[in-house]
Amino acid sequence: MNVLDLCGGIGVLGRAFELEGFDVMAAWELDDKRASCYEQNTDATCNVADVTDLDAADLAAYSPPNQTVVIGGIPCQTYSQANNNAEHDTSLRDAVLDLVDAYDPAATALENVMLGWQGIDNVTKVRDCDVGGYTIRERGFKGLHNPPPRTHGDPGQARLDGQRLEPINGWAEALPGDENLMADFQQQAAYRDRNRLPVLPGHEPGYTLTSKSVNGFLLWDEANRSSIRWLDTDDMARLHGMDPDKWTFPETKTATAAAIGDSVPLAMGRAVARQLRRQIPTLELTDG
Ligand SMILES: C[S@@+](CC[C@H](N)C(=O)[O-])C[C@H]1O[C@@H](n2cnc3c(N)ncnc32)[C@H](O)[C@@H]1O
């Protein structure tokens, strides 16, 4: 089954689909540096283009709709700062949905923050650490009929089938040291004023990464406080399931942090791809 990726970023979601046996035929991405990373990180072509300029024929040029899953991360900047009262601009989201409707593919898995899907039906929430990832990031996927089965999560909570879940796959597994703590400086100044920082021990899933995580999270080792340091972009990559030596990122640290913060963690993307295979049993896949 073919995949087309709208707003592809550096290709983490696209690569996740490839690893699950889908053929990513093409992607579209506005930022040329991200598009170039996309082509390094996947086997697909990534067009530098504004998706609002596309029509169904542009997608059909790469793959017939009835043999295609359309995936993509709809940019969500106006939603991501937890400003629930702000006026949200849904024009880009709605343009993407109109484009996908006109193309009429076999399936979709379009990703956004849950708030970004307000007013839209058939959105399924997926949490990274429930499906083998290292963070608590959750995202809504439009087109996924059911959430992927949980493979990880709160070990005290029994699954519906009576089996116990595996223990939480903590962020410390992605970073050196087991006893590390992670403090979230992104939580507003109010916390700092009260001398209270939200702190996670290493065996809990890590916080959701954003483009500002490099300056937002502090790591330290309980046993050796002299090792206090800021989270770096290699840490961010590992927390999203990527070996930093095997992936291509934009040249600057700021652009890399932004691209990783915008990406779908690899475990989440793979779980979504596997769930689509369950949803459409007739999908024809190559070996991943
Ligand atoms: C949420 S990120 C996608 C992340 C990607 N799925 C991944 O896992 O790496 C959204 C991307 O859309 C791009 N973008 C924003 N507006 C766009 C537009 N009008 N046309 C195409 N791409 C756009 C942004 O540059 C950003 O890389």
The ligand as an ORCA input file, in Angstrom:
! r2SCAN-3c Opt
* xyz 0 1
  C       3.759     18.688     12.639
  S       5.062     18.958     11.470
  C       5.145     17.390     10.667
  C       6.034     16.388     11.359
  C       6.227     15.096     10.612
  N       4.987     14.338     10.489
  C       7.273     14.235     11.303
  O       6.889     13.286     12.008
  O       8.472     14.531     11.166
  C       4.261     19.978     10.278
  C       5.123     20.420      9.116
  O       4.327     21.155      8.179
  C       5.129     22.124      7.554
  N       4.195     23.119      6.978
  C       3.627     24.184      7.567
  N       2.782     24.801      6.722
  C       2.821     24.113      5.555
  C       2.192     24.275      4.291
  N       1.308     25.255      4.086
  N       2.498     23.400      3.306
  C       3.386     22.394      3.509
  N       4.008     22.190      4.700
  C       3.723     23.039      5.712
  C       6.000     22.643      8.675
  O       7.200     23.200      8.169
  C       6.255     21.354      9.489
  O       7.481     20.746      9.142
*
